[in-house]
Amino acid sequence: MNFSRIWATARRILSQLRHDPRTIALMVIAPIFLMTILKYVYNDQPQVFQRVAGSLLGVFPMLVMFLITSVATLRERTSGTLERLLILPITKLEFILGYAMAFGIAAFIQAVLVTSAALGPLGLKIAGSQLTLIWVAILDALLGMALGLFVSSFAKTEFQAVQFMPAILLPQLLLSGLLAPRAGMPRLLEIISNFLPLTYAVDATRKVLSGSKGFTTDFSLITLFLLALLAMGAVSLKRKSK
């Protein structure tokens, strides 16, 4: 494994992001805009806003990064860029790690800006630390990136890549405990939710918001999901679309 090749890939991805204002707006402005709407939707119910908005700080990064990564990776494959890159000494794993590094940096910027807006002007209150909340958001964003890398291998067009979002993420959203407590779900659904990464993203965010301990277990599980998905993404990565 060569770090210089990993960094070269990360730098190339960051350069592409820097020159794409629509992607930057999707990563940063869209979550803040949605949180602002949510603030005024629950303007007369501040307690509901505190509960829902806090949990969404762990959901938005995953959704956004899943969408951006799945489309960006597919575009590199269909345009022939990936095929040309993999002719070079760079390996699939180094390519995947380069993506992870680039989007990790992007996720850090996104997390700092979104959490600062939520805790500042929007008035979200947390019992834990903002740094821990930022770390949760970064892990969630990387998890969305890893999912996007993995599912992009099974899509032939950008439209198909986008179609994976409701198929992959919406069931997780329903079973994560965000909308209803998992303990009140039918036993089968509760068991299924234990194997879904978004469940632990929501749990970790809520524990940080309430100041509870035990979120390190959620961090560990999210990291395991992340590593497994990155490995699966490296194995399933195709040079080009057939």
Secondary structure, DSSP 4 states (H G I P E B T S, - for coil): --HHHHHHHHHHHHHHHHT-HHHHIIIIIHHHHHHHHHHHHTTT-HHHHHHHHHHHHHHHHHHHHHHHHHHHHHHHHHTTHHHHHHHSS--HHHHHHHHHHHHHHHHHHHHHHHHHHHHTTT----SS-HHHHHHHHHHHHHHHHHHHHHHHTT-SSHHHHHHHHHHHHHHHHHHTTSSS-GGGS-HHHHHHHTT-HHHHHHHHHHHHHHT-S-HHHHHHHHHHHHHHHHHHHHHH--SS--
